[in-house]
Amino acid sequence: MINNAGMPAADVAAADASLLTAPTEFALMQRLAEFPHVVALAAQDLSPHPIAFWLRDCASDLHAWYAAERVLIDDVAVKLARLRLAATPRQVLANGLELLGVSAPARM
């Protein structure tokens, strides 16, 4: 979706996140903000399961957001903001899987 949008990466990275106001967008952003704390907790307890459970919950929030909100819309500013939001869990999920030693395919 991100690659097919045809938007310059610099425009996506600079998108105005304040345009993201839907409940599913807020829930996903809140979940993403938890990641550093979850990693710190897992490191402190020497236990990987908080990361695995968090990844599952993050993927669920991502799915709920994607099912509820159209990303590739005519409003360019909102489209850019949603593409920025879509790019963030992609990277965070990859980072979490790497911490667990799990490979993630670039494409499915």
N, CA, C and O atoms as CSV, one atom per row, in Angstrom:
chain,resi,resn,atom,element,x,y,z
A,1,MET,N,N,0.828,-1.180,0.000
A,1,MET,CA,C,0.000,0.000,0.000
A,1,MET,C,C,0.877,1.249,0.000
A,1,MET,O,O,0.628,2.179,-0.767
A,2,ILE,N,N,1.888,1.277,0.844
A,2,ILE,CA,C,2.748,2.454,0.942
A,2,ILE,C,C,3.497,2.661,-0.367
A,2,ILE,O,O,3.588,3.781,-0.868
A,3,ASN,N,N,4.029,1.584,-0.913
A,3,ASN,CA,C,4.769,1.672,-2.163
A,3,ASN,C,C,3.853,2.011,-3.342
A,3,ASN,O,O,4.274,2.701,-4.271
A,4,ASN,N,N,2.617,1.537,-3.312
A,4,ASN,CA,C,1.670,1.777,-4.400
A,4,ASN,C,C,1.022,3.151,-4.340
A,4,ASN,O,O,0.354,3.553,-5.293
A,5,ALA,N,N,1.200,3.876,-3.251
A,5,ALA,CA,C,0.557,5.181,-3.103
A,5,ALA,C,C,1.165,6.222,-4.037
A,5,ALA,O,O,0.507,7.201,-4.391
A,6,GLY,N,N,2.408,6.015,-4.435
A,6,GLY,CA,C,3.053,6.956,-5.344
A,6,GLY,C,C,3.375,8.296,-4.720
A,6,GLY,O,O,3.492,9.298,-5.426
A,7,MET,N,N,3.520,8.325,-3.413
A,7,MET,CA,C,3.837,9.571,-2.705
A,7,MET,C,C,5.312,9.555,-2.324
A,7,MET,O,O,5.835,8.522,-1.906
A,8,PRO,N,N,5.989,10.702,-2.465
A,8,PRO,CA,C,7.404,10.755,-2.076
A,8,PRO,C,C,7.582,10.440,-0.587
A,8,PRO,O,O,6.804,10.892,0.253
A,9,ALA,N,N,8.609,9.666,-0.282
A,9,ALA,CA,C,8.869,9.267,1.107
A,9,ALA,C,C,9.053,10.479,2.011
A,9,ALA,O,O,8.635,10.455,3.169
A,10,ALA,N,N,9.671,11.532,1.499
A,10,ALA,CA,C,9.882,12.739,2.310
A,10,ALA,C,C,8.548,13.388,2.673
A,10,ALA,O,O,8.396,13.911,3.777
A,11,ASP,N,N,7.580,13.361,1.753
A,11,ASP,CA,C,6.259,13.921,2.038
A,11,ASP,C,C,5.526,13.095,3.086
A,11,ASP,O,O,4.844,13.639,3.954
A,12,VAL,N,N,5.672,11.772,2.997
A,12,VAL,CA,C,5.038,10.890,3.984
A,12,VAL,C,C,5.652,11.125,5.362
A,12,VAL,O,O,4.932,11.224,6.355
A,13,ALA,N,N,6.974,11.213,5.422
A,13,ALA,CA,C,7.663,11.405,6.704
A,13,ALA,C,C,7.319,12.743,7.339
A,13,ALA,O,O,7.339,12.872,8.563
A,14,ALA,N,N,7.002,13.741,6.516
A,14,ALA,CA,C,6.699,15.078,7.037
A,14,ALA,C,C,5.202,15.315,7.219
A,14,ALA,O,O,4.792,16.435,7.525
A,15,ALA,N,N,4.390,14.294,7.039
A,15,ALA,CA,C,2.934,14.447,7.118
A,15,ALA,C,C,2.498,14.915,8.499
A,15,ALA,O,O,3.146,14.621,9.503
A,16,ASP,N,N,1.397,15.642,8.533
A,16,ASP,CA,C,0.848,16.199,9.768
A,16,ASP,C,C,0.013,15.141,10.491
A,16,ASP,O,O,-1.108,14.841,10.080
A,17,ALA,N,N,0.554,14.588,11.550
A,17,ALA,CA,C,-0.138,13.533,12.297
A,17,ALA,C,C,-1.353,14.059,13.062
A,17,ALA,O,O,-2.178,13.263,13.512
A,18,SER,N,N,-1.484,15.372,13.221
A,18,SER,CA,C,-2.645,15.913,13.929
A,18,SER,C,C,-3.938,15.708,13.140
A,18,SER,O,O,-5.029,15.884,13.683
A,19,LEU,N,N,-3.825,15.340,11.880
A,19,LEU,CA,C,-5.014,15.062,11.065
A,19,LEU,C,C,-5.609,13.688,11.361
A,19,LEU,O,O,-6.700,13.367,10.891
A,20,LEU,N,N,-4.903,12.888,12.129
A,20,LEU,CA,C,-5.371,11.546,12.484
A,20,LEU,C,C,-6.233,11.639,13.738
A,20,LEU,O,O,-5.716,11.751,14.849
A,21,THR,N,N,-7.542,11.592,13.554
A,21,THR,CA,C,-8.458,11.814,14.670
A,21,THR,C,C,-9.428,10.670,14.925
A,21,THR,O,O,-10.181,10.713,15.897
A,22,ALA,N,N,-9.426,9.655,14.079
A,22,ALA,CA,C,-10.351,8.532,14.260
A,22,ALA,C,C,-9.956,7.713,15.492
A,22,ALA,O,O,-8.775,7.637,15.828
A,23,PRO,N,N,-10.920,7.108,16.158
A,23,PRO,CA,C,-10.601,6.301,17.345
A,23,PRO,C,C,-9.593,5.181,17.069
A,23,PRO,O,O,-8.737,4.901,17.908
A,24,THR,N,N,-9.686,4.552,15.922
A,24,THR,CA,C,-8.742,3.471,15.609
A,24,THR,C,C,-7.342,4.020,15.372
A,24,THR,O,O,-6.353,3.357,15.684
A,25,GLU,N,N,-7.254,5.227,14.823
A,25,GLU,CA,C,-5.948,5.857,14.629
A,25,GLU,C,C,-5.317,6.181,15.982
A,25,GLU,O,O,-4.129,5.946,16.204
A,26,PHE,N,N,-6.132,6.723,16.873
A,26,PHE,CA,C,-5.644,7.053,18.213
A,26,PHE,C,C,-5.204,5.796,18.955
A,26,PHE,O,O,-4.163,5.794,19.612
A,27,ALA,N,N,-5.990,4.731,18.851
A,27,ALA,CA,C,-5.649,3.475,19.542
A,27,ALA,C,C,-4.326,2.924,19.017
A,27,ALA,O,O,-3.497,2.459,19.799
A,28,LEU,N,N,-4.122,2.971,17.710
A,28,LEU,CA,C,-2.875,2.473,17.133
A,28,LEU,C,C,-1.692,3.326,17.571
A,28,LEU,O,O,-0.636,2.792,17.909
A,29,MET,N,N,-1.855,4.639,17.568
A,29,MET,CA,C,-0.767,5.513,18.001
A,29,MET,C,C,-0.432,5.291,19.476
A,29,MET,O,O,0.738,5.306,19.859
A,30,GLN,N,N,-1.452,5.086,20.298
A,30,GLN,CA,C,-1.210,4.795,21.716
A,30,GLN,C,C,-0.432,3.494,21.872
A,30,GLN,O,O,0.510,3.416,22.660
A,31,ARG,N,N,-0.831,2.484,21.121
A,31,ARG,CA,C,-0.149,1.191,21.199
A,31,ARG,C,C,1.316,1.342,20.797
A,31,ARG,O,O,2.200,0.799,21.460
A,32,LEU,N,N,1.574,2.072,19.723
A,32,LEU,CA,C,2.947,2.263,19.266
A,32,LEU,C,C,3.794,2.981,20.308
A,32,LEU,O,O,4.984,2.698,20.444
A,33,ALA,N,N,3.194,3.899,21.035
A,33,ALA,CA,C,3.927,4.645,22.057
A,33,ALA,C,C,4.347,3.751,23.222
A,33,ALA,O,O,5.269,4.099,23.960
A,34,GLU,N,N,3.695,2.619,23.396
A,34,GLU,CA,C,4.019,1.689,24.484
A,34,GLU,C,C,5.274,0.868,24.222
A,34,GLU,O,O,5.849,0.315,25.159
A,35,PHE,N,N,5.708,0.776,22.978
A,35,PHE,CA,C,6.768,-0.149,22.608
A,35,PHE,C,C,8.051,0.007,23.416
A,35,PHE,O,O,8.573,-0.999,23.896
A,36,PRO,N,N,8.587,1.215,23.591
A,36,PRO,CA,C,9.825,1.325,24.377
A,36,PRO,C,C,9.673,0.795,25.808
A,36,PRO,O,O,10.590,0.173,26.345
A,37,HIS,N,N,8.526,1.042,26.412
A,37,HIS,CA,C,8.286,0.558,27.775
A,37,HIS,C,C,8.230,-0.971,27.807
A,37,HIS,O,O,8.768,-1.596,28.721
A,38,VAL,N,N,7.582,-1.564,26.816
A,38,VAL,CA,C,7.470,-3.026,26.753
A,38,VAL,C,C,8.851,-3.659,26.588
A,38,VAL,O,O,9.162,-4.665,27.225
A,39,VAL,N,N,9.675,-3.060,25.728
A,39,VAL,CA,C,11.032,-3.589,25.530
A,39,VAL,C,C,11.840,-3.461,26.821
A,39,VAL,O,O,12.565,-4.384,27.193
A,40,ALA,N,N,11.719,-2.335,27.497
A,40,ALA,CA,C,12.446,-2.142,28.753
A,40,ALA,C,C,11.995,-3.155,29.807
A,40,ALA,O,O,12.818,-3.709,30.536
A,41,LEU,N,N,10.699,-3.390,29.880
A,41,LEU,CA,C,10.164,-4.366,30.833
A,41,LEU,C,C,10.684,-5.771,30.527
A,41,LEU,O,O,11.084,-6.506,31.430
A,42,ALA,N,N,10.674,-6.129,29.257
A,42,ALA,CA,C,11.163,-7.451,28.867
A,42,ALA,C,C,12.646,-7.599,29.189
A,42,ALA,O,O,13.079,-8.661,29.635
A,43,ALA,N,N,13.417,-6.558,28.970
A,43,ALA,CA,C,14.856,-6.611,29.270
A,43,ALA,C,C,15.093,-6.700,30.778
A,43,ALA,O,O,15.950,-7.452,31.242
A,44,GLN,N,N,14.331,-5.932,31.519
A,44,GLN,CA,C,14.477,-5.930,32.977
A,44,GLN,C,C,14.166,-7.304,33.561
A,44,GLN,O,O,14.870,-7.779,34.453
A,45,ASP,N,N,13.111,-7.940,33.055
A,45,ASP,CA,C,12.687,-9.243,33.576
A,45,ASP,C,C,13.360,-10.421,32.866
A,45,ASP,O,O,13.136,-11.578,33.221
A,46,LEU,N,N,14.184,-10.118,31.864
A,46,LEU,CA,C,14.812,-11.158,31.042
A,46,LEU,C,C,13.768,-12.142,30.521
A,46,LEU,O,O,13.944,-13.359,30.578
A,47,SER,N,N,12.674,-11.573,30.012
A,47,SER,CA,C,11.540,-12.372,29.559
A,47,SER,C,C,11.016,-11.815,28.236
A,47,SER,O,O,10.583,-10.663,28.188
A,48,PRO,N,N,11.047,-12.596,27.175
A,48,PRO,CA,C,10.615,-12.074,25.879
A,48,PRO,C,C,9.103,-12.035,25.668
A,48,PRO,O,O,8.633,-11.380,24.737
A,49,HIS,N,N,8.334,-12.723,26.510
A,49,HIS,CA,C,6.903,-12.831,26.225
A,49,HIS,C,C,6.159,-11.497,26.206
A,49,HIS,O,O,5.197,-11.387,25.444
A,50,PRO,N,N,6.530,-10.460,26.992
A,50,PRO,CA,C,5.810,-9.189,26.844
A,50,PRO,C,C,5.919,-8.612,25.433
A,50,PRO,O,O,4.975,-8.002,24.930
A,51,ILE,N,N,7.064,-8.808,24.806
A,51,ILE,CA,C,7.238,-8.301,23.442
A,51,ILE,C,C,6.337,-9.084,22.483
A,51,ILE,O,O,5.679,-8.491,21.628
A,52,ALA,N,N,6.305,-10.396,22.622
A,52,ALA,CA,C,5.471,-11.220,21.741
A,52,ALA,C,C,3.994,-10.861,21.892
A,52,ALA,O,O,3.287,-10.732,20.893
A,53,PHE,N,N,3.524,-10.701,23.115
A,53,PHE,CA,C,2.121,-10.351,23.337
A,53,PHE,C,C,1.829,-8.952,22.806
A,53,PHE,O,O,0.775,-8.716,22.216
A,54,TRP,N,N,2.766,-8.023,23.019
A,54,TRP,CA,C,2.578,-6.660,22.524
A,54,TRP,C,C,2.519,-6.653,20.990
A,54,TRP,O,O,1.690,-5.951,20.411
A,55,LEU,N,N,3.383,-7.420,20.334
A,55,LEU,CA,C,3.369,-7.494,18.874
A,55,LEU,C,C,2.016,-7.995,18.370
A,55,LEU,O,O,1.479,-7.471,17.394
A,56,ARG,N,N,1.472,-9.007,19.038
A,56,ARG,CA,C,0.151,-9.521,18.656
A,56,ARG,C,C,-0.915,-8.439,18.789
A,56,ARG,O,O,-1.746,-8.264,17.898
A,57,ASP,N,N,-0.886,-7.712,19.912
A,57,ASP,CA,C,-1.867,-6.658,20.138
A,57,ASP,C,C,-1.696,-5.499,19.155
A,57,ASP,O,O,-2.679,-4.915,18.701
A,58,CYS,N,N,-0.449,-5.172,18.831
A,58,CYS,CA,C,-0.189,-4.101,17.875
A,58,CYS,C,C,-0.708,-4.494,16.490
A,58,CYS,O,O,-1.331,-3.684,15.805
A,59,ALA,N,N,-0.453,-5.727,16.086
A,59,ALA,CA,C,-0.948,-6.202,14.794
A,59,ALA,C,C,-2.475,-6.169,14.758
A,59,ALA,O,O,-3.067,-5.855,13.725
A,60,SER,N,N,-3.104,-6.491,15.872
A,60,SER,CA,C,-4.561,-6.437,15.961
A,60,SER,C,C,-5.060,-4.999,15.816
A,60,SER,O,O,-6.032,-4.751,15.102
A,61,ASP,N,N,-4.407,-4.059,16.484
A,61,ASP,CA,C,-4.787,-2.647,16.368
A,61,ASP,C,C,-4.562,-2.135,14.946
A,61,ASP,O,O,-5.367,-1.358,14.432
A,62,LEU,N,N,-3.480,-2.565,14.314
A,62,LEU,CA,C,-3.209,-2.185,12.939
A,62,LEU,C,C,-4.311,-2.709,12.023
A,62,LEU,O,O,-4.795,-1.984,11.154
A,63,HIS,N,N,-4.703,-3.949,12.213
A,63,HIS,CA,C,-5.763,-4.535,11.401
A,63,HIS,C,C,-7.088,-3.789,11.605
A,63,HIS,O,O,-7.799,-3.516,10.638
A,64,ALA,N,N,-7.416,-3.461,12.848
A,64,ALA,CA,C,-8.656,-2.732,13.139
A,64,ALA,C,C,-8.645,-1.356,12.465
A,64,ALA,O,O,-9.650,-0.921,11.902
A,65,TRP,N,N,-7.505,-0.685,12.531
A,65,TRP,CA,C,-7.394,0.625,11.880
A,65,TRP,C,C,-7.547,0.490,10.373
A,65,TRP,O,O,-8.301,1.245,9.759
A,66,TYR,N,N,-6.849,-0.451,9.774
A,66,TYR,CA,C,-6.883,-0.629,8.323
A,66,TYR,C,C,-8.285,-1.000,7.843
A,66,TYR,O,O,-8.697,-0.585,6.760
A,67,ALA,N,N,-9.014,-1.771,8.636
A,67,ALA,CA,C,-10.380,-2.155,8.275
A,67,ALA,C,C,-11.352,-0.987,8.410
A,67,ALA,O,O,-12.363,-0.933,7.709
A,68,ALA,N,N,-11.050,-0.052,9.309
A,68,ALA,CA,C,-11.970,1.047,9.579
A,68,ALA,C,C,-11.720,2.296,8.732
A,68,ALA,O,O,-12.658,3.036,8.437
A,69,GLU,N,N,-10.490,2.533,8.345
A,69,GLU,CA,C,-10.139,3.788,7.667
A,69,GLU,C,C,-9.568,3.533,6.284
A,69,GLU,O,O,-8.700,2.679,6.102
A,70,ARG,N,N,-10.059,4.275,5.326
A,70,ARG,CA,C,-9.477,4.217,3.985
A,70,ARG,C,C,-8.206,5.050,3.987
A,70,ARG,O,O,-8.190,6.156,4.528
A,71,VAL,N,N,-7.170,4.545,3.404
A,71,VAL,CA,C,-5.878,5.241,3.394
A,71,VAL,C,C,-5.692,6.025,2.104
A,71,VAL,O,O,-5.351,7.207,2.141
A,72,LEU,N,N,-5.906,5.395,0.995
A,72,LEU,CA,C,-5.675,6.033,-0.303
A,72,LEU,C,C,-6.925,6.791,-0.732
A,72,LEU,O,O,-7.744,6.297,-1.507
A,73,ILE,N,N,-7.047,8.007,-0.203
A,73,ILE,CA,C,-8.215,8.855,-0.437
A,73,ILE,C,C,-7.798,10.090,-1.219
A,73,ILE,O,O,-6.612,10.304,-1.469
A,74,ASP,N,N,-8.775,10.902,-1.604
A,74,ASP,CA,C,-8.502,12.098,-2.398
A,74,ASP,C,C,-7.849,13.220,-1.589
A,74,ASP,O,O,-7.048,13.979,-2.133
A,75,ASP,N,N,-8.174,13.336,-0.310
A,75,ASP,CA,C,-7.574,14.373,0.538
A,75,ASP,C,C,-6.096,14.038,0.752
A,75,ASP,O,O,-5.758,13.134,1.516
A,76,VAL,N,N,-5.233,14.771,0.072
A,76,VAL,CA,C,-3.801,14.456,0.063
A,76,VAL,C,C,-3.196,14.551,1.457
A,76,VAL,O,O,-2.389,13.699,1.829
A,77,ALA,N,N,-3.559,15.555,2.230
A,77,ALA,CA,C,-2.975,15.734,3.560
A,77,ALA,C,C,-3.323,14.566,4.478
A,77,ALA,O,O,-2.459,14.061,5.195
A,78,VAL,N,N,-4.571,14.140,4.461
A,78,VAL,CA,C,-4.992,13.005,5.297
A,78,VAL,C,C,-4.367,11.716,4.768
A,78,VAL,O,O,-3.945,10.865,5.550
A,79,LYS,N,N,-4.306,11.569,3.446
A,79,LYS,CA,C,-3.676,10.388,2.863
A,79,LYS,C,C,-2.219,10.286,3.310
A,79,LYS,O,O,-1.760,9.206,3.685
A,80,LEU,N,N,-1.494,11.394,3.274
A,80,LEU,CA,C,-0.097,11.387,3.712
A,80,LEU,C,C,0.009,11.027,5.192
A,80,LEU,O,O,0.887,10.258,5.584
A,81,ALA,N,N,-0.879,11.579,6.010
A,81,ALA,CA,C,-0.858,11.280,7.444
A,81,ALA,C,C,-1.131,9.797,7.685
A,81,ALA,O,O,-0.488,9.176,8.531
A,82,ARG,N,N,-2.074,9.236,6.951
A,82,ARG,CA,C,-2.398,7.821,7.124
A,82,ARG,C,C,-1.278,6.931,6.604
A,82,ARG,O,O,-1.010,5.875,7.177
A,83,LEU,N,N,-0.626,7.342,5.531
A,83,LEU,CA,C,0.529,6.577,5.048
A,83,LEU,C,C,1.655,6.618,6.075
A,83,LEU,O,O,2.352,5.625,6.282
A,84,ARG,N,N,1.828,7.771,6.717
A,84,ARG,CA,C,2.839,7.868,7.780
A,84,ARG,C,C,2.486,6.927,8.920
A,84,ARG,O,O,3.354,6.242,9.460
A,85,LEU,N,N,1.207,6.896,9.283
A,85,LEU,CA,C,0.781,6.000,10.349
A,85,LEU,C,C,0.976,4.541,9.932
A,85,LEU,O,O,1.357,3.718,10.764
A,86,ALA,N,N,0.730,4.207,8.690
A,86,ALA,CA,C,0.909,2.834,8.221
A,86,ALA,C,C,2.379,2.426,8.229
A,86,ALA,O,O,2.699,1.267,8.494
A,87,ALA,N,N,3.262,3.356,7.946
A,87,ALA,CA,C,4.694,3.047,7.898
A,87,ALA,C,C,5.270,2.787,9.287
A,87,ALA,O,O,6.215,2.012,9.435
A,88,THR,N,N,4.710,3.422,10.285
A,88,THR,CA,C,5.272,3.306,11.633
A,88,THR,C,C,5.132,1.898,12.213
A,88,THR,O,O,6.139,1.335,12.641
A,89,PRO,N,N,3.942,1.301,12.250
A,89,PRO,CA,C,3.879,-0.069,12.794
A,89,PRO,C,C,4.656,-1.065,11.946
A,89,PRO,O,O,5.146,-2.068,12.467
A,90,ARG,N,N,4.774,-0.810,10.674
A,90,ARG,CA,C,5.579,-1.696,9.832
A,90,ARG,C,C,7.002,-1.786,10.377
A,90,ARG,O,O,7.564,-2.876,10.487
A,91,GLN,N,N,7.577,-0.637,10.715
A,91,GLN,CA,C,8.945,-0.617,11.234
A,91,GLN,C,C,9.007,-1.168,12.660
A,91,GLN,O,O,9.907,-1.938,12.995
A,92,VAL,N,N,8.053,-0.774,13.486
A,92,VAL,CA,C,8.068,-1.207,14.891
A,92,VAL,C,C,7.851,-2.720,14.996
A,92,VAL,O,O,8.509,-3.387,15.794
A,93,LEU,N,N,6.937,-3.255,14.198
A,93,LEU,CA,C,6.727,-4.703,14.214
A,93,LEU,C,C,7.987,-5.439,13.758
A,93,LEU,O,O,8.350,-6.468,14.327
A,94,ALA,N,N,8.642,-4.917,12.746
A,94,ALA,CA,C,9.893,-5.536,12.280
A,94,ALA,C,C,10.950,-5.489,13.375
A,94,ALA,O,O,11.671,-6.465,13.580
A,95,ASN,N,N,11.048,-4.362,14.081
A,95,ASN,CA,C,12.014,-4.245,15.178
A,95,ASN,C,C,11.702,-5.240,16.290
A,95,ASN,O,O,12.607,-5.887,16.817
A,96,GLY,N,N,10.424,-5.364,16.649
A,96,GLY,CA,C,10.035,-6.300,17.700
A,96,GLY,C,C,10.315,-7.740,17.320
A,96,GLY,O,O,10.795,-8.519,18.143
A,97,LEU,N,N,10.022,-8.097,16.087
A,97,LEU,CA,C,10.311,-9.453,15.633
A,97,LEU,C,C,11.812,-9.725,15.628
A,97,LEU,O,O,12.254,-10.820,15.977
A,98,GLU,N,N,12.587,-8.728,15.233
A,98,GLU,CA,C,14.043,-8.898,15.243
A,98,GLU,C,C,14.561,-9.115,16.666
A,98,GLU,O,O,15.465,-9.922,16.882
A,99,LEU,N,N,13.993,-8.400,17.630
A,99,LEU,CA,C,14.399,-8.603,19.029
A,99,LEU,C,C,14.132,-10.037,19.477
A,99,LEU,O,O,14.870,-10.585,20.295
A,100,LEU,N,N,13.082,-10.636,18.942
A,100,LEU,CA,C,12.742,-12.015,19.305
A,100,LEU,C,C,13.474,-13.039,18.455
A,100,LEU,O,O,13.365,-14.243,18.686
A,101,GLY,N,N,14.221,-12.555,17.469
A,101,GLY,CA,C,14.949,-13.478,16.600
A,101,GLY,C,C,14.092,-14.105,15.519
A,101,GLY,O,O,14.423,-15.165,14.989
A,102,VAL,N,N,12.983,-13.441,15.192
A,102,VAL,CA,C,12.062,-13.947,14.192
A,102,VAL,C,C,12.254,-13.133,12.913
A,102,VAL,O,O,12.255,-11.903,12.952
A,103,SER,N,N,12.415,-13.817,11.789
A,103,SER,CA,C,12.560,-13.089,10.527
A,103,SER,C,C,11.188,-12.674,10.021
A,103,SER,O,O,10.199,-13.385,10.202
A,104,ALA,N,N,11.148,-11.516,9.387
A,104,ALA,CA,C,9.884,-11.009,8.836
A,104,ALA,C,C,10.068,-10.824,7.334
A,104,ALA,O,O,11.028,-10.187,6.898
A,105,PRO,N,N,9.155,-11.376,6.544
A,105,PRO,CA,C,9.287,-11.196,5.095
A,105,PRO,C,C,9.042,-9.747,4.706
A,105,PRO,O,O,8.223,-9.064,5.322
A,106,ALA,N,N,9.740,-9.284,3.700
A,106,ALA,CA,C,9.547,-7.915,3.210
A,106,ALA,C,C,8.194,-7.792,2.510
A,106,ALA,O,O,7.572,-6.730,2.543
A,107,ARG,N,N,7.739,-8.873,1.879
A,107,ARG,CA,C,6.459,-8.860,1.171
A,107,ARG,C,C,5.731,-10.162,1.447
A,107,ARG,O,O,6.335,-11.197,1.729
A,108,MET,N,N,4.426,-10.074,1.356
A,108,MET,CA,C,3.605,-11.282,1.487
A,108,MET,C,C,2.718,-11.395,0.273
A,108,MET,O,O,1.937,-12.340,0.165
